[in-house]
């Protein structure tokens, strides 16, 4: 059974790529028509304009009649954001925007190391007991920090993490050795974000400035993150190698990346792929690629050789 798909909404809102609820509605219709129902959002989305994505989803009442299932993430990436009172405040605002009483999965989006993890964990446990969410998720935490949540859950009887969102794609495979053994041992589902490396496999050229307003624009929050992760000579060379073998079989880099993640990666039943897009046509294309079968053996072998060559320069598995 193939791994699940989860539709990302980090580009949704007046300041995102999907600027109207009408545009979002068309995207949701396409996604649902193919038998999918899971949606992922966050307080932060779109980057720089918190709450816009959640507001659009709430305006469309996406959970009505059980058509879609929502996951979201609390306010993060700010010192003090994970103090108990700030988590309570964030979740209260988020549920109001989403027009729901609870979500499926509620995540701590990224570590706030200015606040004790015990305080943050207890706050999440309080919200869990209040019925604000069904599943506790964490994202971007280091291996020892993940284990800390597992141990606290056992020690205090608190809700344990059962989902983790992390970076995983053909050029970012550290999770296979650093994170997945922990997840398998402690029954934590792994949801892989950035399967296309934010467009690095197809839209970014060596020695050319990235498009303004794009995923690698250095004037933006996301652009700085993405450049730090992927702008390495070894990775640019790897993109060219991938293109060469793909052209032999008439398969684009994006199709290779998505098909590898679904059919050849270490994701398994219960795990999921976060699907991104900048417009309806791109989403349709990505979903078509994901619906295609396994890759030719030669391409899989080249991907493994590329990983051996770039591992030292590849992005870390966590923040």
Secondary structure, DSSP 8 states (H G I E B T S, - for coil): ---EEEEE-TTBSTTSSB-SHHHHHHHHHHHHHTT--EEE--TTTTTTSTTHHHHHHHHTTTTGGGS-EEEEE-S-SSTTTTSHHHHHHHHHHHHHHHT-S-EEEEEE-S--TTS-HHHHHHHHHHHHHTTSEEEEEEES--HHHHHHHHHHHHHHT---EEEEEEE-BTTB-THHHHTHHHHHHHT-EEEEE-TTGGGTTTT--TTS---TTSTT-TTSHHHHHHHHHH--HHHHHHHHHHHHHHHHHT--HHHHHHHHHHHTSS--TT-EEEE--SSHHHHHHHHHHHHS----HHHHHHHHHHHHHHGGGS--S--
